Amino acid sequence: MAPHRFWIAALTASLLLTACSATPASPISTLAPPAATPTSSPPGPSPTPLPIPASPTLAPSPSPQALSSVSALPDPAGYTWQLVASGLDRPTDLQPSGDGSGGLFVLEQIGRIRILAGGQLLPAPLLDITDRVGSDGSEQGLLGLALHPNFGSNGWIYVNYTDRNGDTHLARFTVHGSTADPASEKQLLLIRQPFANHNGGSLAFGPDGYLYAGLGDGGSGGDPYGNAQSGNTLLGKILRLDVDHGDPYAIPATNPFAVGGAAPEIWALGLRNPWRFTFDRLTGDLWIGDVGQNTWEEINFVPANTPGGLNFGWNWMEATHPYQGDPSGQFTPPLAEYSHAQGCSVTGGVVYRGLALPAWQGVYLFGDFCSGTVWGLLNSSGAQPLFQTGFRLSTFGQDEAGEVYLADYGSGSVYQLVSQAE
């Protein structure tokens, strides 16, 4: 069966990390409200721990009940980001290898999935689809990876990539041994992109076993077509798909628009460019980093078992601040936000659930692509800057043991959070 296709008029535009302008086409109906150049430089500078400020730097919105194992952020002076791999070509995602080895799969923007095992970057990739991936724009390329919950038996991996026309594909490949056959591609969705930026890219299986996919608003600046608030497009949304039934997927009966009113794949809306979301392995809570327009970056929080249909407000709101139009709808405010005085493009992170660093248990770590700052956030208080890395932070990740890593897009390197005592 051919993949589901959502067509939007293709246009040409300049690519920017955070904002640009364009002339909008005719408006479409809306729902009622409910990048960079590769370098050959050596690994980046050593990260510098920042002192804990007396008060939070990032302003929290009304926060949900704290579920963290620690009640205060640790002193970062006792920890550092240790280099574990270099020589990557613009890393965009980090995922556990799913085979019990403690390894990582590292996505390269150009269209390869590399294997990091035993502290070594293996020469042969898990998957090479550079023949079909378009990565000329700094927000295009191979952008997201998720392993099926039964990966150990079925070998299925799911990827999000843009093709050479700039359009988004959600696809499945099958791994045999240590490689995935490029010819095994099974298309789930083809989504036409009107501009080169704001493609989103995150993929993750939720505690419910469904595949969640994050898509940006289609790009340019200010969401000129109103995609994030529209039910007629998947752009500016988080989707929720049942990949264990149907061909190529089925719609979960509990999706908010499963019986009509908008595209049934939609689970949440009102997002500008969700660059990395994660489910807390212990609690099932969902954390979303959404890249802002001109002024504000935001972290959204969805407690476990929350029904779908949340509207995060873009493009009527930028974080907690009115952007354009009527901001009087029922929006879900972010848990934390920061201004462009502190960065320019949020990179959503992960919740620490490892055993090696108990002082970090339950801390959500995220960063900014431009400033290289790594923040820590507990959902009982505001976020605080912890490390000034000097990196171009493209993604965070965890291994199977729950230890935390990050990638420096500029130097093509991966680092692990470790104790200075090690």
C-alpha positions as CSV (number, residue, x, y, z in Angstrom):
1,M,0.0,0.0,0.0
2,A,1.3,3.4,-0.9
3,P,2.2,5.7,2.0
4,H,-0.3,8.2,3.2
5,R,0.4,11.5,1.4
6,F,-0.3,15.0,2.7
7,W,0.3,17.5,-0.1
8,I,1.3,21.2,0.4
9,A,2.4,23.5,-2.3
10,A,6.1,23.3,-2.7
11,L,7.9,26.6,-2.5
12,T,11.6,27.7,-2.5
13,A,12.9,29.7,0.5
14,S,16.1,30.5,2.3
15,L,16.9,28.4,5.4
16,L,17.4,29.9,8.8
17,L,17.7,28.2,12.2
18,T,15.1,30.3,13.9
19,A,13.2,32.7,11.6
20,C,12.9,34.2,8.2
21,S,10.1,35.9,6.2
22,A,7.9,35.0,3.2
23,T,4.7,36.0,1.5
24,P,1.9,33.7,2.7
25,A,-0.4,31.9,0.3
26,S,-4.1,31.8,0.7
27,P,-5.0,31.0,4.3
28,I,-6.3,27.5,5.2
29,S,-8.9,26.6,7.8
30,T,-7.8,26.3,11.4
31,L,-8.8,24.3,14.4
32,A,-10.6,26.0,17.3
33,P,-7.9,26.2,19.9
34,P,-8.7,23.3,22.7
35,A,21.3,24.6,11.1
36,A,24.8,24.8,10.1
37,T,27.9,23.8,8.0
38,P,30.0,20.7,8.7
39,T,33.5,21.2,9.9
40,S,36.7,19.1,10.0
41,S,37.8,20.7,13.3
42,P,38.9,18.5,16.2
43,P,36.5,17.9,19.1
44,G,35.3,21.1,20.8
45,P,36.5,22.8,23.9
46,S,36.2,21.2,27.3
47,P,32.9,22.1,28.9
48,T,32.9,24.4,31.9
49,P,30.6,23.8,34.8
50,L,28.6,26.9,35.8
51,P,27.9,27.8,39.4
52,I,24.4,27.2,40.6
53,P,22.7,30.6,40.7
54,A,20.8,31.7,43.8
55,S,17.5,31.7,41.8
56,P,16.4,30.0,38.7
57,T,17.4,31.6,35.4
58,L,14.5,30.2,33.3
59,A,11.1,31.1,34.4
60,P,8.8,28.1,35.1
61,S,5.1,28.0,34.2
62,P,2.7,26.4,36.8
63,S,4.4,23.1,37.3
64,P,3.0,19.6,37.7
65,Q,3.5,17.5,40.7
66,A,7.2,16.6,41.1
67,L,8.1,13.0,40.3
68,S,11.8,13.3,40.4
69,S,14.1,11.2,42.7
70,V,16.1,14.2,43.7
71,S,14.7,17.5,45.0
72,A,17.6,19.8,44.0
73,L,20.0,20.0,41.1
74,P,23.5,18.8,41.8
75,D,26.6,21.0,41.8
76,P,28.0,20.7,38.3
77,A,31.5,21.3,39.5
78,G,31.8,17.6,40.3
79,Y,30.9,16.4,36.8
80,T,32.1,16.8,33.2
81,W,31.2,15.8,29.6
82,Q,33.8,13.2,28.6
83,L,34.6,12.6,24.9
84,V,33.5,9.1,23.7
85,A,33.6,9.4,19.9
86,S,34.6,11.9,17.2
87,G,34.8,11.9,13.4
88,L,31.1,12.0,12.8
89,D,29.4,14.0,10.0
90,R,26.9,16.4,11.6
91,P,25.3,14.1,14.2
92,T,21.6,14.7,14.7
93,D,20.3,12.0,17.0
94,L,21.5,9.4,19.6
95,Q,19.6,6.3,20.4
96,P,20.4,3.1,22.4
97,S,21.4,0.2,20.3
98,G,18.7,-2.0,21.8
99,D,20.8,-5.2,21.9
100,G,21.9,-5.2,25.5
101,S,25.5,-4.1,24.6
102,G,25.2,-0.6,26.0
103,G,26.0,0.8,22.5
104,L,24.5,3.8,20.7
105,F,23.2,4.4,17.2
106,V,24.3,7.8,16.0
107,L,22.5,9.5,13.2
108,E,24.6,11.5,10.6
109,Q,22.6,14.2,8.9
110,I,23.9,13.1,5.5
111,G,21.9,9.9,5.8
112,R,23.8,7.3,7.8
113,I,23.3,5.5,11.1
114,R,26.6,4.8,12.8
115,I,27.3,2.3,15.5
116,L,29.1,3.3,18.7
117,A,30.1,0.1,20.6
118,G,32.6,-0.3,23.3
119,G,33.7,3.3,23.0
120,Q,34.6,2.8,19.4
121,L,32.8,4.1,16.3
122,L,32.5,1.1,13.9
123,P,33.5,1.7,10.3
124,A,30.4,0.1,8.8
125,P,27.1,1.9,9.3
126,L,23.9,0.3,10.5
127,L,22.1,2.0,7.6
128,D,23.2,4.1,4.7
129,I,20.5,5.9,2.7
130,T,22.6,8.8,1.5
131,D,21.3,8.0,-2.0
132,R,17.8,9.3,-1.1
133,V,18.4,11.8,1.8
134,G,18.6,15.5,1.1
135,S,20.7,17.4,3.6
136,D,21.7,20.6,1.9
137,G,19.7,22.7,4.4
138,S,20.9,22.9,8.0
139,E,17.5,21.5,9.2
140,Q,17.2,18.8,6.5
141,G,18.6,15.3,6.4
142,L,18.3,12.2,8.5
143,L,16.7,13.6,11.6
144,G,15.2,11.0,13.9
145,L,15.3,7.3,14.8
146,A,13.2,5.0,17.0
147,L,13.5,1.3,17.6
148,H,10.4,-0.8,17.7
149,P,9.7,-2.1,21.2
150,N,10.2,-5.6,19.8
151,F,13.3,-4.7,17.9
152,G,15.2,-7.6,19.3
153,S,12.8,-10.0,17.5
154,N,11.6,-8.1,14.4
155,G,14.6,-5.8,13.7
156,W,12.4,-2.8,12.8
157,I,13.7,0.7,13.0
158,Y,11.8,3.8,12.1
159,V,13.4,6.9,10.7
160,N,12.5,10.5,9.8
161,Y,14.3,12.0,6.9
162,T,13.9,14.6,4.2
163,D,14.4,13.6,0.6
164,R,16.2,15.5,-2.2
165,N,13.0,17.5,-2.8
166,G,13.0,18.6,0.8
167,D,9.9,16.5,1.7
168,T,9.6,14.5,4.9
169,H,9.5,10.7,5.0
170,L,8.6,8.5,7.9
171,A,9.8,5.0,7.0
172,R,10.6,1.6,8.5
173,F,13.7,-0.4,7.8
174,T,14.6,-4.0,8.9
175,V,17.9,-4.8,10.5
176,H,19.5,-8.2,10.0
177,G,22.6,-8.8,12.1
178,S,24.5,-5.5,12.2
179,T,23.1,-3.9,9.1
180,A,19.7,-2.6,7.8
181,D,19.0,-3.3,4.1
182,P,18.2,0.1,2.4
183,A,16.0,-1.9,0.0
184,S,13.8,-2.9,3.0
185,E,12.3,0.6,3.3
186,K,8.6,0.6,4.1
187,Q,7.0,4.1,3.7
188,L,4.6,5.2,6.4
189,L,4.1,8.8,5.5
190,L,5.2,11.3,2.9
191,I,4.7,14.9,4.0
192,R,5.3,17.7,1.5
193,Q,7.3,20.6,3.0
194,P,6.7,24.2,1.7
195,F,10.0,25.5,2.9
196,A,13.4,24.0,3.8
197,N,13.3,24.7,7.6
198,H,11.2,23.6,10.6
199,N,11.1,19.9,9.7
200,G,11.1,18.6,13.3
201,G,12.3,15.1,13.2
202,S,12.0,13.4,16.6
203,L,10.6,9.9,16.8
204,A,9.8,7.9,20.0
205,F,7.7,5.0,21.1
206,G,5.6,5.9,24.0
207,P,4.7,3.8,27.1
208,D,1.5,2.9,25.3
209,G,3.5,1.2,22.4
210,Y,2.5,3.8,19.8
211,L,4.9,5.7,17.6
212,Y,5.1,9.4,18.2
213,A,6.5,11.7,15.5
214,G,7.3,15.4,15.8
215,L,6.8,17.7,12.8
216,G,7.6,21.4,12.5
217,D,5.2,24.0,11.1
218,G,6.6,23.9,7.5
219,G,9.1,26.7,7.8
220,S,9.8,30.2,6.7
221,G,9.0,32.5,9.7
222,G,5.9,33.1,11.7
223,D,4.1,30.1,10.3
224,P,2.7,32.0,7.2
225,Y,0.2,29.3,6.3
226,G,-1.1,28.8,9.9
227,N,-0.1,25.2,9.8
228,A,0.4,24.7,13.5
229,Q,-3.2,25.6,14.3
230,S,-4.7,23.8,11.2
231,G,-6.4,20.4,11.3
232,N,-5.8,20.0,7.5
233,T,-2.1,19.4,7.8
234,L,0.2,17.3,9.9
235,L,2.7,20.2,10.1
236,G,3.3,21.8,13.5
237,K,2.1,18.6,15.3
238,I,3.0,15.5,17.2
239,L,1.5,12.5,15.6
240,R,0.6,9.2,17.2
241,L,0.5,6.0,15.0
242,D,-0.2,2.4,15.7
243,V,2.5,0.7,13.6
244,D,1.5,-2.8,14.7
245,H,-1.8,-2.8,12.9
246,G,-2.9,-1.6,9.5
247,D,-0.9,-1.0,6.4
248,P,1.3,1.0,6.8
249,Y,-0.3,1.9,10.2
250,A,-3.6,2.3,12.0
251,I,-5.1,5.2,14.0
252,P,-5.2,4.6,17.7
253,A,-8.9,4.8,18.8
254,T,-7.9,7.2,21.6
255,N,-6.3,9.8,19.3
256,P,-8.2,13.1,19.8
257,F,-9.4,13.3,16.1
258,A,-9.8,9.6,15.5
259,V,-13.4,10.0,14.6
260,G,-13.1,13.4,12.7
261,G,-12.6,17.1,13.1
262,A,-8.9,17.0,11.9
263,A,-6.3,14.6,10.5
264,P,-6.7,11.5,12.7
265,E,-2.9,11.1,13.1
266,I,-2.7,14.3,15.1
267,W,-2.1,13.8,18.9
268,A,-1.0,17.4,19.8
269,L,-0.8,20.7,17.9
270,G,0.5,24.3,18.1
271,L,4.2,23.5,17.8
272,R,6.7,25.6,15.8
273,N,9.6,23.2,15.5
274,P,9.8,20.4,18.1
275,W,13.5,19.6,18.1
276,R,13.7,16.6,20.4
277,F,11.1,15.2,22.7
278,T,11.5,12.3,25.1
279,F,9.5,10.1,27.3
280,D,10.8,9.7,30.9
281,R,11.7,6.0,31.2
282,L,10.5,5.8,34.8
283,T,7.3,7.9,34.8
284,G,6.2,8.0,31.2
285,D,6.1,11.8,31.3
286,L,6.7,13.6,27.9
287,W,9.2,16.5,27.6
288,I,9.3,18.6,24.4
289,G,11.8,21.2,23.3
290,D,10.1,23.6,20.9
291,V,12.3,26.1,19.0
292,G,11.0,29.7,19.2
293,Q,10.7,32.5,16.7
294,N,12.4,35.8,17.5
295,T,12.5,35.9,21.3
296,W,11.6,32.8,23.3
297,E,12.5,29.2,23.5
298,E,10.4,26.7,25.5
299,I,10.2,23.4,27.2
300,N,6.8,21.7,27.3
301,F,5.8,19.0,29.8
302,V,3.0,16.5,29.5
303,P,2.3,14.2,32.5
304,A,2.0,10.5,31.8
305,N,-1.5,9.3,30.7
306,T,-2.6,12.8,29.6
307,P,-5.2,12.5,26.8
308,G,-4.2,13.9,23.4
309,G,-5.5,17.1,22.0
310,L,-3.2,19.6,23.8
311,N,-2.5,22.8,22.0
312,F,0.8,24.4,22.8
313,G,-0.2,27.7,21.3
314,W,2.1,28.5,18.3
315,N,1.6,30.7,16.3
316,W,-0.7,32.7,18.6
317,M,1.8,32.3,21.4
318,E,5.6,32.2,21.5
319,A,6.2,30.3,24.8
320,T,4.0,32.3,27.3
321,H,4.0,35.5,25.2
322,P,1.4,36.6,22.6
323,Y,2.8,36.4,19.1
324,Q,0.0,37.2,16.7
325,G,-3.7,36.8,16.3
326,D,-6.1,36.1,19.2
327,P,-4.2,34.5,22.1
328,S,-7.3,33.9,24.2
329,G,-7.6,30.2,23.4
330,Q,-7.1,27.2,25.8
331,F,-3.4,26.6,25.4
332,T,-1.0,24.5,27.4
333,P,1.8,26.8,28.7
334,P,5.4,25.6,28.7
335,L,7.0,24.4,31.9
336,A,10.0,26.6,31.3
337,E,11.2,29.3,28.8
338,Y,14.2,31.4,28.1
339,S,14.9,34.4,26.0
340,H,17.3,34.9,23.1
341,A,19.6,36.8,25.5
342,Q,20.6,33.2,26.6
343,G,20.5,31.3,23.3
344,C,18.6,31.1,20.0
345,S,17.5,27.5,19.4
346,V,16.5,25.0,22.1
347,T,17.6,21.4,21.8
348,G,15.3,19.2,23.9
349,G,17.0,16.6,26.1
350,V,16.4,13.6,28.2
351,V,15.7,12.7,31.8
352,Y,18.6,11.0,33.6
353,R,17.7,7.5,34.7
354,G,21.1,5.9,35.0
355,L,22.7,4.4,38.1
356,A,26.2,5.8,37.9
357,L,25.3,9.4,38.9
358,P,22.5,9.1,41.6
359,A,22.6,12.9,42.2
360,W,21.2,13.4,38.7
361,Q,18.3,11.0,39.1
362,G,15.2,12.5,37.5
363,V,16.9,15.6,36.2
364,Y,15.9,16.7,32.8
365,L,18.9,18.0,30.8
366,F,18.5,20.1,27.7
367,G,20.6,22.7,25.9
368,D,20.8,25.5,23.3
369,F,22.3,24.9,19.9
370,C,23.8,28.4,19.6
371,S,25.1,29.2,23.1
372,G,26.2,25.7,24.0
373,T,24.6,26.0,27.5
374,V,23.3,22.8,29.2
375,W,20.5,23.4,31.6
376,G,19.0,21.2,34.3
377,L,15.3,21.2,35.1
378,L,13.3,19.6,37.8
379,N,9.5,19.9,37.3
380,S,9.2,21.2,40.8
381,S,11.3,24.3,40.1
382,G,12.8,26.5,37.4
383,A,15.7,25.4,35.2
384,Q,19.2,26.4,35.9
385,P,22.3,26.6,33.6
386,L,24.8,24.0,34.6
387,F,27.5,23.7,31.9
388,Q,28.9,26.1,29.3
389,T,30.1,23.6,26.7
390,G,31.1,25.7,23.8
391,F,29.4,23.0,21.6
392,R,26.8,23.3,19.0
393,L,24.3,21.1,20.8
394,S,22.3,19.1,18.2
395,T,20.9,16.3,20.4
396,F,21.0,14.5,23.7
397,G,20.6,10.7,24.1
398,Q,20.7,7.8,26.6
399,D,22.2,4.3,26.4
400,E,20.2,1.3,27.6
401,A,21.5,1.9,31.2
402,G,20.1,5.4,31.2
403,E,23.4,7.2,31.1
404,V,23.3,10.5,29.3
405,Y,25.1,11.7,26.2
406,L,25.1,14.8,23.9
407,A,26.4,15.5,20.4
408,D,28.4,18.5,19.2
409,Y,27.2,19.1,15.7
410,G,30.2,21.4,14.9
411,S,33.0,19.0,15.7
412,G,31.1,15.8,15.0
413,S,31.7,14.4,18.5
414,V,29.7,12.6,21.2
415,Y,30.2,13.2,24.9
416,Q,29.0,11.4,28.1
417,L,28.1,13.0,31.4
418,V,30.5,11.5,34.0
419,S,31.8,12.2,37.5
420,Q,35.1,14.1,37.7
421,A,36.2,11.4,40.1
422,E,36.2,8.8,37.3
